[in-house]
Amino acid sequence: MAPAFPSAARILVVDDQEDILLAARLLLKQHFAAVQTLRDPSRLADLVRQNAFDVLLLDMNFAMGADDGAEGLRRLTEVLTLDPNAVVVLVTAHSDVELAVQAMKHGAADFVIKPWENERLLATLISAANLRRSRLEVAELRSRNRGLAAATHTETELIGNSPAMLGVFEMIRRAAPTDANVLILGENGTGKELVAREIHRRSRRAAEVFLRVDLGALSPQLFENELFGHRRGAFTDAKEDRIGFFRAATGGTLFLDEIGNVPLHLQSKLLTAIERREVVPVGVEKSEPIDVRLICATNLAPENLVDENVFRQDLLYRINTVEILLPRLRDRREDIPLLLEHFIALYAQKYNFPVKRLSAAALDLLVAHAWPGNLRALRHAVERAVILSEGPLLEAADFPLTTPRNGTQDRVVSEDNVPKLEAIERSTIGRALERHKGNVSRAAEALGLTRASLYRRMEKYGL
């Protein structure tokens, strides 16, 4: 793991002059957790293998009379081969500045000129330690995302033989190998994230990070901080540098979910980052380049997306190079038997139950149901039935669906004709979602709920 603060960093100084090593050690040990020196560069590779150094301060010339920097460049390449996340700061003479700049193009983080100024050296190494922490954060995030993708692959499989889904698969096949920006449209629960992950899996960036960001969950106050990052001291609670989501996803795919929930005044900031392919962290004046494959999703209806009062048209043009519209589950009923078979097998394996069969009556019920919550609601209904059913056969009674087959939302009443509290809550949530055109954030605000609470209730009621 990276140090919590630059002062906790481990520094290695490599130079063939003992007086340089002594001066560096005396200065740096006052500011960093550990400072190690090395006079013989031939031992550098072994030290890097055996130790987790956060910054290497590396001289460019070692042999007597050498001034071409060849050995320094060779050692730089050697270190970066062993540890691609290594942060190397070069030490050079005034006449070697042009060579040092070339070395930075080959992976060096920065350089200092010998004889150095102590304040300049400290500032450079502190920045380098922050860079090391950022690189390790990105590496850890990529590893975690790969593990998550492997663990959830079976549950996130795209399934369907309907004409609508075959059209979606064809769009994925064509768009995935490119770096084109993709906009995925569809109701809640239709599988927008599944499509985004499948595009990433088939892309040239498949080995890199897939990072999902729920834009609807970001408060306007934290929007820039979360997406673009910040520098320590940029605001009261900024106790350390933080990379934003754009930089964390560099090299991979950034999935911006619920982009339709971004307020208009923040959409311009997002547009600038996408157009220029660079971000400016909070508290920094210099921009930083980004390299991401951008996939966006929204549950907004297409007619709302073209409303200038809801969504900037210049941003829409940037994000929808390829547009994929996902069908509602009730518009591809022929896929429901396949999906049921998949989910029954999935949850039987997950909970270590025998695989149960579905009765004809249950199948008829489930195929005819309106499924206002789409795939998410179907998956939840199957999981519940697999857990609670007692026999080897899943019957219609194991699926207590609360909406009529025609999809209209009427009041559900108990036997004594008194409305159930759950039915009232479900109806209220349904009306709020309809009133706010499926915008979960605005519906949650109107209901006095958090987005997480509303999502839990939507899952519960199949909305």
FENURWO-V582807 format. One record per backbone hydrogen bond with DSSP energy under -1.0 kcal/mol. NH is the residue of the N-H (numbers start at 0). CO is the residue of the C=O. If there is no record, write none. Layout:
nh = (NH & NH)
co = (CO & CO)
This chain:
nh = (7 & 8 & 10 & 11 & 12 & 13 & 14 & 20 & 21 & 22 & 23 & 24 & 25 & 26 & 27 & 28 & 30 & 31 & 33 & 35 & 37 & 42 & 43 & 46 & 47 & 48 & 49 & 50 & 53 & 54 & 55 & 56 & 57 & 58 & 59 & 65 & 71 & 72 & 73 & 74 & 75 & 76 & 77 & 78 & 79 & 80 & 81 & 82 & 85 & 88 & 89 & 90 & 91 & 95 & 96 & 99 & 100 & 101 & 102 & 103 & 104 & 106 & 107 & 108 & 109 & 111 & 113 & 120 & 121 & 122 & 123 & 124 & 125 & 126 & 127 & 128 & 129 & 130 & 131 & 132 & 133 & 134 & 135 & 136 & 137 & 138 & 139 & 140 & 141 & 142 & 143 & 144 & 145 & 146 & 147 & 148 & 149 & 150 & 151 & 155 & 165 & 166 & 167 & 168 & 169 & 170 & 171 & 172 & 173 & 174 & 175 & 177 & 181 & 182 & 183 & 184 & 185 & 189 & 194 & 195 & 196 & 197 & 198 & 199 & 200 & 201 & 202 & 205 & 207 & 210 & 212 & 214 & 214 & 216 & 217 & 221 & 225 & 226 & 227 & 228 & 229 & 230 & 232 & 233 & 237 & 238 & 241 & 244 & 245 & 247 & 248 & 249 & 250 & 251 & 252 & 253 & 254 & 255 & 256 & 258 & 260 & 261 & 265 & 266 & 269 & 270 & 271 & 272 & 273 & 274 & 275 & 276 & 278 & 281 & 283 & 287 & 289 & 292 & 294 & 295 & 296 & 297 & 303 & 304 & 305 & 306 & 309 & 310 & 315 & 316 & 317 & 318 & 319 & 321 & 323 & 325 & 330 & 331 & 334 & 335 & 338 & 339 & 340 & 341 & 342 & 343 & 344 & 345 & 346 & 347 & 348 & 349 & 350 & 352 & 356 & 358 & 362 & 363 & 364 & 365 & 366 & 367 & 368 & 373 & 374 & 377 & 378 & 379 & 380 & 381 & 382 & 383 & 384 & 385 & 386 & 387 & 388 & 393 & 397 & 398 & 400 & 406 & 413 & 416 & 419 & 423 & 424 & 425 & 426 & 427 & 428 & 429 & 430 & 431 & 432 & 433 & 434 & 435 & 436 & 437 & 438 & 442 & 443 & 444 & 445 & 446 & 448 & 453 & 454 & 455 & 456 & 457 & 458 & 459 & 460 & 462)
co = (4 & 5 & 33 & 54 & 35 & 56 & 37 & 16 & 17 & 18 & 19 & 20 & 21 & 22 & 23 & 24 & 27 & 27 & 8 & 10 & 12 & 39 & 40 & 42 & 43 & 44 & 45 & 46 & 9 & 9 & 86 & 11 & 88 & 13 & 90 & 62 & 59 & 68 & 69 & 70 & 71 & 72 & 73 & 74 & 75 & 76 & 77 & 78 & 82 & 55 & 109 & 57 & 111 & 92 & 93 & 95 & 96 & 97 & 98 & 99 & 100 & 103 & 102 & 87 & 87 & 89 & 91 & 116 & 117 & 118 & 119 & 120 & 121 & 122 & 123 & 124 & 125 & 126 & 127 & 128 & 129 & 130 & 131 & 132 & 133 & 134 & 135 & 136 & 137 & 138 & 139 & 140 & 141 & 142 & 143 & 144 & 145 & 146 & 147 & 151 & 161 & 162 & 163 & 164 & 165 & 166 & 167 & 168 & 169 & 170 & 171 & 174 & 293 & 321 & 295 & 323 & 297 & 186 & 190 & 191 & 192 & 193 & 194 & 195 & 196 & 197 & 199 & 202 & 204 & 252 & 254 & 212 & 256 & 213 & 214 & 218 & 221 & 222 & 223 & 224 & 241 & 281 & 237 & 230 & 234 & 236 & 229 & 225 & 226 & 243 & 244 & 246 & 290 & 248 & 208 & 292 & 210 & 294 & 212 & 296 & 257 & 258 & 262 & 262 & 265 & 266 & 267 & 268 & 269 & 270 & 271 & 272 & 287 & 228 & 280 & 278 & 276 & 251 & 253 & 181 & 255 & 183 & 300 & 300 & 301 & 303 & 306 & 306 & 311 & 312 & 313 & 314 & 315 & 180 & 182 & 184 & 327 & 328 & 331 & 332 & 334 & 335 & 336 & 337 & 338 & 339 & 340 & 341 & 342 & 343 & 344 & 345 & 346 & 347 & 391 & 393 & 358 & 359 & 360 & 361 & 362 & 363 & 364 & 370 & 188 & 373 & 374 & 375 & 376 & 377 & 378 & 379 & 380 & 381 & 382 & 383 & 384 & 356 & 394 & 395 & 398 & 403 & 417 & 413 & 411 & 419 & 420 & 421 & 422 & 423 & 424 & 425 & 426 & 427 & 428 & 429 & 430 & 431 & 433 & 432 & 435 & 438 & 439 & 440 & 441 & 442 & 443 & 449 & 450 & 451 & 452 & 453 & 454 & 455 & 456 & 457)
